Amino acid sequence: MTPEEIKQELGYFAPGVLRLNPGALPLHITRAEKSLGLTFPASFRQVLGVFNGGFLLGEQLLGVPPVATALDLVRETHQAHAYWGQLGWSKHFVGVGADGVGNPFVLLLDRRDERDESPVGLFDAGSMQITEIVASDYLHFVWFLIQDVRWNHDPEGKPLEREAVVWTRQSVTVRPGALPPWRFNEAWMIANDPGLARWR
C-alpha cells in the first residue's frame, strides 16, 4: 500500500465531495512527535505529508497542528490520556480518528512489526481497552476507511441504499448485505491487508 494508491482510491469521489487538508510540513510532524514524546511510523508520516487530516464525508482523519481543533491529533491524544490514562489509555497510543459513537481509532505505537510499522486499533471507551485491530498500518487504515465510505456513498457523496437492519423488541436481524466489509468481513480484510493476520 502506498500514498499513490490512496490517491487513486480517493479519485472515486467527485471534486469537492471530500474535505482533505493540504499536507503537513515535516517540521509540523516533528513538532507533533515531540509534543507527544513519540516517533511516528513512516506510513503515518507519509500520509500526513500528502494530506493533514480532513473529512471523508462523515468520517474524520486527524492531523497535526496547525489544523482545525476538531482534527488536532495532538490535542485529542493529550485529552484522551488525561481522561483515560489511569483506566487503560497508554502513553503509546495516538488518536487518528473515531468510529462515530465515541470510540477513537488509535495508532498503537507500543506494537511494531518487522517494517517498524504499527497497527491501528479501536479503543472501546466503555471497556477502556483496545477491542479490535482494524488495520496493520496507517496506510491500510486510510485505505479501509475510504472503502467504507465508498460502500456507503456514490461518487457525489449521496448515501447508497443498503439492506436494513431489522429491529424488534425480541431480536435484531442483520442481513449480510447490511454490513460493509471493513470490520465485518475478516477474510476480505486480510485479503486486502495480509499483515493484519498477525494482529487479529
C-alpha positions as CSV (number, residue, x, y, z in Angstrom):
1,M,0.0,0.0,0.0
2,T,1.3,3.4,-1.0
3,P,0.1,7.0,-0.8
4,E,-0.4,6.9,-4.5
5,E,-2.8,4.0,-4.2
6,I,-4.7,6.1,-1.6
7,K,-4.9,9.0,-4.0
8,Q,-6.2,6.6,-6.7
9,E,-9.0,5.4,-4.3
10,L,-9.9,9.0,-3.5
11,G,-10.4,9.6,-7.2
12,Y,-13.7,7.7,-6.9
13,F,-15.3,10.8,-5.5
14,A,-16.3,13.8,-7.5
15,P,-14.3,17.0,-6.9
16,G,-15.4,18.9,-3.8
17,V,-17.1,15.9,-2.1
18,L,-14.3,15.2,0.4
19,R,-12.6,17.9,2.5
20,L,-9.0,16.9,3.0
21,N,-6.3,19.4,4.2
22,P,-3.1,20.0,2.3
23,G,-0.1,18.0,3.5
24,A,1.7,18.9,6.7
25,L,5.2,20.2,6.6
26,P,7.9,17.8,8.0
27,L,8.6,20.4,10.7
28,H,5.0,20.2,11.9
29,I,5.0,16.4,12.0
30,T,8.3,16.5,14.0
31,R,6.8,19.1,16.5
32,A,3.8,16.8,17.0
33,E,6.1,13.8,17.7
34,K,8.0,15.9,20.3
35,S,4.8,17.1,21.9
36,L,3.6,13.5,22.3
37,G,7.1,12.2,23.2
38,L,6.7,9.5,20.4
39,T,8.1,8.6,17.0
40,F,5.6,8.1,14.2
41,P,5.9,5.2,11.8
42,A,6.9,6.0,8.2
43,S,3.5,5.3,6.7
44,F,1.9,7.8,9.1
45,R,4.4,10.5,8.3
46,Q,3.9,9.8,4.5
47,V,0.1,10.2,4.6
48,L,0.3,13.3,6.8
49,G,2.7,14.8,4.2
50,V,0.0,14.2,1.5
51,F,-3.0,15.4,3.5
52,N,-3.0,16.6,7.0
53,G,-6.3,15.2,8.2
54,G,-9.8,16.1,7.0
55,F,-13.2,14.7,6.4
56,L,-14.2,11.8,4.2
57,L,-17.9,12.7,4.3
58,G,-18.8,11.7,7.8
59,E,-15.5,10.1,8.7
60,Q,-12.7,12.2,10.2
61,L,-9.0,11.8,9.9
62,L,-6.9,13.6,12.5
63,G,-3.9,15.7,11.5
64,V,-1.1,17.6,13.2
65,P,-1.1,21.3,14.2
66,P,-1.7,23.8,12.7
67,V,-5.0,22.2,11.9
68,A,-8.6,22.8,13.0
69,T,-9.2,21.9,16.7
70,A,-11.6,19.1,15.8
71,L,-8.9,17.5,13.7
72,D,-5.9,18.0,16.0
73,L,-4.4,14.6,16.9
74,V,-2.0,16.1,19.4
75,R,-4.9,17.8,21.4
76,E,-7.1,14.7,21.1
77,T,-4.3,12.4,22.2
78,H,-3.4,14.5,25.2
79,Q,-7.0,14.8,26.1
80,A,-7.6,11.1,25.9
81,H,-4.6,10.5,28.1
82,A,-5.9,13.0,30.7
83,Y,-9.3,11.3,30.7
84,W,-8.4,7.7,30.3
85,G,-4.7,7.4,31.2
86,Q,-5.4,5.7,34.6
87,L,-8.1,3.5,33.0
88,G,-6.4,1.9,30.0
89,W,-5.2,4.5,27.6
90,S,-1.5,4.0,27.0
91,K,1.1,6.8,26.5
92,H,2.0,4.9,23.3
93,F,-1.5,5.5,21.8
94,V,-2.1,8.2,19.2
95,G,-5.6,9.1,18.2
96,V,-6.1,9.1,14.4
97,G,-9.9,9.1,14.0
98,A,-13.2,7.9,15.6
99,D,-15.9,5.4,14.9
100,G,-18.7,7.9,15.2
101,V,-20.0,6.7,18.6
102,G,-17.3,7.9,20.9
103,N,-14.6,5.3,20.4
104,P,-11.3,6.5,18.9
105,F,-9.2,4.7,16.3
106,V,-5.7,4.6,17.7
107,L,-2.2,4.1,16.2
108,L,-0.7,1.6,18.6
109,L,3.0,2.6,18.9
110,D,3.7,0.0,21.6
111,R,3.3,-2.6,18.8
112,R,5.7,-2.8,15.9
113,D,6.2,-5.2,13.0
114,E,9.4,-6.0,11.1
115,R,8.9,-2.9,9.0
116,D,8.8,-0.8,12.1
117,E,5.1,-0.1,11.4
118,S,2.3,0.0,14.0
119,P,-1.3,-1.3,13.7
120,V,-4.4,0.7,14.2
121,G,-6.9,-0.4,16.8
122,L,-10.2,0.6,18.2
123,F,-10.2,1.9,21.8
124,D,-13.5,1.0,23.4
125,A,-14.4,3.9,25.7
126,G,-16.8,1.6,27.6
127,S,-14.4,-1.3,28.4
128,M,-11.3,1.0,28.3
129,Q,-9.2,-1.3,26.2
130,I,-8.3,-2.0,22.6
131,T,-11.0,-4.4,21.5
132,E,-10.2,-4.7,17.8
133,I,-7.2,-4.3,15.4
134,V,-8.6,-2.7,12.2
135,A,-5.5,-2.4,10.0
136,S,-1.9,-3.5,10.1
137,D,-0.6,0.1,9.5
138,Y,-1.8,3.6,8.9
139,L,-1.9,3.4,5.1
140,H,-4.2,0.3,5.2
141,F,-6.3,2.1,7.8
142,V,-6.9,5.0,5.4
143,W,-7.5,2.6,2.5
144,F,-10.1,0.7,4.5
145,L,-11.8,3.9,5.7
146,I,-12.1,5.0,2.1
147,Q,-13.6,1.6,1.1
148,D,-16.1,2.0,3.9
149,V,-17.1,5.5,2.7
150,R,-17.3,4.2,-0.9
151,W,-19.5,1.3,0.2
152,N,-22.0,3.7,1.8
153,H,-21.9,6.5,-0.8
154,D,-21.9,7.2,-4.5
155,P,-19.3,9.4,-6.1
156,E,-21.3,12.5,-5.5
157,G,-21.4,11.7,-1.8
158,K,-25.1,10.6,-1.7
159,P,-25.9,7.7,0.6
160,L,-26.5,4.4,-1.2
161,E,-29.4,2.2,-0.2
162,R,-28.4,-0.9,1.6
163,E,-30.3,-3.7,3.3
164,A,-31.8,-2.5,6.6
165,V,-31.0,-3.9,10.0
166,V,-34.4,-5.1,11.3
167,W,-35.0,-4.3,15.0
168,T,-37.9,-5.7,17.0
169,R,-38.4,-5.9,20.8
170,Q,-37.2,-9.5,20.7
171,S,-34.4,-9.6,18.2
172,V,-32.1,-7.8,15.8
173,T,-31.7,-9.3,12.3
174,V,-28.6,-8.2,10.4
175,R,-28.6,-9.5,6.8
176,P,-25.2,-9.9,5.2
177,G,-25.9,-7.1,2.7
178,A,-26.5,-4.6,5.6
179,L,-22.9,-4.7,6.7
180,P,-19.8,-3.2,5.0
181,P,-16.8,-5.5,4.5
182,W,-14.4,-3.4,6.7
183,R,-14.6,-4.6,10.3
184,F,-17.3,-7.2,9.4
185,N,-15.7,-9.5,6.9
186,E,-12.4,-10.7,8.2
187,A,-11.5,-12.7,5.1
188,W,-11.9,-9.6,2.9
189,M,-9.9,-7.5,5.3
190,I,-6.9,-10.0,5.4
191,A,-7.1,-10.5,1.7
192,N,-6.6,-6.7,1.3
193,D,-4.2,-6.3,4.2
194,P,-2.3,-9.6,4.7
195,G,-0.2,-8.1,7.5
196,L,-3.4,-7.8,9.6
197,A,-3.5,-11.5,10.2
198,R,-0.7,-11.3,12.8
199,W,-2.7,-8.9,14.9
200,R,-6.2,-10.5,14.8
